[in-house]
Amino acid sequence: MANDRDNSGPGISDEEWARFQEQAAAGAGGAPQEPSARARMVTERLHATQGQEPPGWRTAPTARPRRGPGRLKAVLAVAAIAGLALIAVRPELVIDRITGEGEARQEARSAAPLPAEPGRPAGPPPSLAPDRPTLAEPFRGSPALQWADNAAGIELPAAAPVAGMSAEQVGDALQKARQYLVAANLDPATLRGERPAAAIALLDPRQPDLMKDVDRHLSTPTAQDTPVTFFTRFDPARVRPVGGIVKVRGSMRAEPGEAGELLVVADYTFVHPVTRAQGGSDVQRTIVRRQVTLAVLDPARWDTTPGRLQLRAHHSEWSNVECETADGFLHPQFPADAAAGPQQTGPAVDPYDRSRDISGAKGCGTATRS
């Protein structure tokens, strides 16, 4: 309780004096006498303090929130704890800020798709900061991020007369070659290990030994005679595709072969993001490149089935997979499993470098990037 004492007056409180003053005004006796100035001063003070009573004056103290330094420290402590928890769950947020990877990722996401490849490039695509693919962003850190999706990546050149065949006939040959590449490397049934019936249906059964080789590779595969030489196949019990998009880049051209023979020369790279079939967050990109030469023959000159393709040459390579599997499937090698698998013995190769020919070297090489 606050007191305001005047040392020049008698030892009486302001409240007592006001009460005596009220009794005097009502005609009660025994009220002490005080100069009128004193009475007026006390009365004015009481009137001035009405509605502004300090805590503890006639009423219980009212609880008020603390707004001093103690509260600020508490707020900062909570914010710091929340920040540490976020760093523990997603450390890449801080790492990206420090290294600039977050900005680089955003630039890559917003980059325009690459135009169609007019022919063999002069060199490999530029190097990017190494980055791990995720289930949400399976092409993160890959040059293929700006490549076309699925069959849209197999664009056809303008058809013109070649080898005595009309532009219409050349255009039909280019379309059939495109259908074969899609059926052999992008068709969902083929990718999940089923018989690639759509691709086989485009091949000429009159081509000597071709159908027998394909059937043998599919029915009794070995490490050397494997159907992945022709078709891209995964074991669905072990892996599943991520995102439903395969990135594709390459080119094809029509050129004359022997008399009455039109050749379609194709060179394409397919980037397949996959993860484990049993769940998990590991993502690996299996990169398959195929250089294929297909032929359309003039039935007047050749023993052929009209409308079918003959396979003149095929060269393939695949990266980020286990070496020399013998069950007819590509087995992506996830980083955590790399140490347990067979060691690579071949040369180091950039699987995105489309300026080079596919190496004919035997053995399992090392991919310089994924």
MOCORLIN-V118363 format. One record per backbone hydrogen bond with DSSP energy under -0.5 kcal/mol. CO is the residue of the C=O (numbers start at 0). NH is the residue of the N-H. E is the energy in kcal/mol with one decimal. If there is no record, write none. Layout:
co->[CO/CO]
nh->[NH/NH]
e->[E/E]
This chain:
co->[4/5/9/12/13/14/15/16/17/18/19/20/21/22/23/34/34/35/36/37/38/39/40/41/42/43/44/46/48/53/55/58/67/67/68/69/70/71/72/73/74/75/76/77/78/79/80/81/82/83/84/85/89/90/90/91/92/93/94/95/95/99/100/101/102/103/104/105/106/107/115/136/136/138/141/142/143/145/147/148/149/150/152/161/164/165/166/167/168/169/170/171/172/173/174/175/176/177/178/179/180/181/181/183/186/187/188/189/190/194/195/196/198/199/201/202/203/206/206/208/209/210/211/212/213/214/215/216/223/224/225/226/226/230/232/233/234/234/237/239/240/241/244/245/246/247/248/249/250/252/254/257/257/259/260/260/261/262/262/263/263/264/265/266/267/268/269/269/270/270/271/272/273/274/275/281/283/283/284/285/285/286/287/288/289/289/290/291/291/292/292/293/294/295/296/297/297/301/303/304/308/309/309/312/314/316/318/319/321/329/329/330/331/333/333/334/336/336/337/346/348/348/349/351/352/362/363/363/364/365]
nh->[6/8/11/16/17/18/19/20/21/22/23/24/25/27/26/37/38/39/40/41/42/43/44/45/46/47/48/49/51/56/57/55/70/71/72/73/74/75/76/77/78/79/80/81/82/83/84/85/86/87/88/89/92/93/94/95/96/97/98/99/101/103/104/105/106/107/108/109/110/110/117/133/139/141/144/145/146/113/247/151/152/153/154/164/161/169/170/171/172/173/174/175/176/177/178/179/180/181/182/183/184/185/186/231/190/191/193/192/233/196/199/200/201/202/308/204/206/209/210/212/213/214/215/216/217/218/219/226/225/221/228/229/230/232/329/235/237/238/276/274/242/244/272/149/270/147/268/116/266/264/262/256/260/297/256/262/295/254/264/265/293/252/291/250/289/248/271/287/246/272/285/241/283/239/278/275/273/285/286/271/287/318/269/316/267/291/314/265/293/311/312/263/309/261/298/300/301/303/305/307/203/294/311/292/290/288/286/332/324/234/331/321/333/336/337/337/339/340/340/365/350/367/352/353/355/364/344/345/366/348]
e->[-0.6/-1.4/-2.1/-2.3/-2.2/-2.0/-2.6/-2.2/-2.1/-2.2/-2.3/-1.9/-1.5/-3.0/-1.2/-0.8/-1.4/-2.6/-2.2/-2.2/-2.3/-2.4/-2.1/-2.3/-2.2/-2.4/-1.6/-0.9/-1.7/-2.2/-1.0/-0.6/-0.9/-1.4/-2.3/-1.6/-2.4/-2.5/-2.4/-2.2/-2.4/-2.5/-2.4/-2.5/-2.4/-2.5/-2.2/-2.2/-2.3/-2.1/-1.7/-3.3/-1.6/-0.6/-2.3/-3.3/-1.3/-2.2/-3.1/-1.9/-0.7/-1.9/-2.8/-2.0/-2.2/-2.2/-2.5/-1.9/-0.7/-0.6/-0.6/-1.6/-1.6/-1.9/-1.8/-1.0/-2.0/-2.6/-2.3/-1.6/-2.1/-1.8/-1.0/-2.4/-1.3/-2.4/-2.6/-2.0/-2.0/-2.5/-2.1/-2.2/-2.2/-2.1/-2.3/-2.1/-2.2/-2.4/-2.7/-2.3/-1.5/-2.6/-1.6/-2.5/-2.5/-1.9/-2.3/-1.6/-2.4/-2.6/-2.3/-2.2/-1.2/-1.5/-2.7/-0.6/-1.6/-1.0/-0.6/-2.4/-2.5/-2.5/-2.3/-2.5/-1.9/-2.6/-2.6/-0.7/-1.1/-1.9/-1.9/-1.8/-3.0/-0.7/-3.0/-0.8/-2.0/-2.3/-2.7/-2.4/-0.5/-0.7/-0.6/-3.5/-2.7/-0.9/-2.7/-0.5/-2.3/-2.5/-2.9/-0.6/-2.1/-2.3/-2.5/-0.5/-2.7/-2.5/-0.6/-0.6/-2.6/-1.9/-2.2/-1.8/-2.9/-1.8/-0.6/-3.0/-1.7/-0.6/-3.0/-2.4/-2.5/-2.3/-1.3/-0.5/-2.8/-0.7/-0.6/-3.1/-0.6/-2.2/-3.5/-1.9/-2.3/-0.6/-2.4/-3.1/-0.5/-2.2/-1.5/-3.2/-2.3/-2.7/-0.7/-2.2/-2.2/-1.2/-0.6/-2.0/-2.7/-2.7/-0.8/-2.6/-2.9/-2.7/-1.1/-2.1/-0.5/-0.6/-0.7/-2.9/-0.8/-2.0/-0.8/-0.9/-0.8/-0.9/-0.7/-1.2/-0.8/-2.4/-1.7/-1.1/-0.6/-0.7/-1.5/-2.3/-0.5/-3.0]
